[in-house]
Amino acid sequence: MSLHPETRIGHVHLKVADLERSLEFYRDILGFEVTQRYGDGAVFLSAGGYHHHIGLNTWESLGAPPPPRRSTGLYHTAILYPNRQELARALKKLLEHRYPLEGAADHGVSEAIYLRDPDGNGVELYCDREPSDYPRDAAGNLAMITAALDLQALLAEA
């Protein structure tokens, strides 16, 4: 049995050490809006009025260190921007805040910027290309790549 084709991943809920520090990142730098605070230990954020795309809580993690790099767990949360210009605006805001980037890539199907949130969780900011522009091999199969992303060209769109 396969999933219904309209099934989506609705939100990510992260354990964080410091709720206010995480809010500064997700709200003040990335631009998500707070939809609800849940006591002193959790906050929910969204884009566009959805109930929440991101949940942050300190229920089991208040003051805790980040997990070690070489351990199991979430690799990254991927935040999909509607177009290249919006991704460029996000990059510009990160640079204005001098927020460290870990990398950037052109995957053929998408363009992506990689970083870590204040708790060490991986974050991918990306925009998709049109499916008609996806790279394909000679048999017509998807042929994703990992190439350098030209950040200066991306910034020119901001």
C-alpha positions, 0 to 999 in steps of 0.5 A: 500500500502506498501513501495518498499522493497529497500526503505531506510532512506537516511540521517539525518539532525540535527540542532546544536548550534556550527557547528565546535564543531559538526564537531569535533565529527562527522568528527574527532571522528566518522570519517565521511568525509566532502562532502560539506560546505553550506555557514557558516551555514551547512556542509554535511558528509558521509562515502564512497563517498555518497553525505551525510549521515549526514547534520548539520546546525545552520540555526535555532539553532546557540548558542541554548541549547539542547532540554529538555530530556523529550520532543518529537523529535529524539530519536537517529540516528543509524549508522550501521557499516559493521561488529563487527571489525569496531564497535570495532574500533569506540569504541576504538576511542571514548575511546581514545578521552575519549568521554562519553558513555551512554550505550551498549547493545546486542539486539540479532540481533545487538550489540550497543553502545549509546552516545550523540553528543555535542548537546545532540542528541542520537547516536547509533553505531551498527553492525548487526548479520547475519539474520540466527543468529537472536534469534527466539521464538518457533514459529519462530518469531523474539525475540529481547533482551536487554542484557549487551554488553561485551565491553572488548570482543568487544575491543579485535576485534579492 
